[in-house]
Amino acid sequence: SLGGNVLGDVPDNGLLINADVTKSTLEAISNVIFVGIWHPAFRLAPDILSRIISGEFNNTDLVLLDVKVFKNIENVTARINELGASVNRLYGVNDIFYNESLLVSIAKNKVVNLSKIPDIANIEEHFVPREELSQSSVVVGVREAANQPNILGLTGAGQTVGVMDSGLDTGNLATL
């Protein structure tokens, strides 16, 4: 209703917006905690920022990062390559996030330079989810079923049960 545009999300549940209103108008909106000028450090996930500040990223060891892009992914890719990093698309060509997400392998001491590239929304360390199905029943509190029929004489034998939840989100709307 204020005539602004949401440009994208930033780490720690923030939104980057462009609005033609005063700072005090934005600050008066309920649940608004901070209004200020966009700074490259805001693109960095908090854990990466704290590791940079502590000096852990003052070396040429490689780090694998997920980089979300607002727009101009080809230009962003070219700029990342200029930093000596390798860049791949994080998702397949048919995925809805294909033009928004990159997988970047870069020297730790270049991550600050990476955060200064326009059109980058956020930078997070990449991780590969591990399958831990052997632990899932413990995590969700499932107990073993009795090996005998229930009151109706049903055992569940021969039934196939599948459960899909948000933990299987692949980023592809076709698989949700």
Sequence and secondary structure as in RCSB ss.txt:
>XXXX:A:sequence
SLGGNVLGDVPDNGLLINADVTKSTLEAISNVIFVGIWHPAFRLAPDILSRIISGEFNNTDLVLLDVKVFKNIEN
VTARINELGASVNRLYGVNDIFYNESLLVSIAKNKVVNLSKIPDIANIEEHFVPREELSQSSVVVGVREAANQPN
ILGLTGAGQTVGVMDSGLDTGNLATL
>XXXX:A:secstr
    EEEEEETTTEEEEE SS HHHHHTSTT        GGGGB HHHHHHHHTTTT S  EEEEEEEESS HHH
HHHHHHHTT EEEESS TTSTTTTTEEEEEEEGGGHHHHHTSTTEEEEEE       HHHHHHHHT     SS  
TTS   TT       GGG  S GGG 
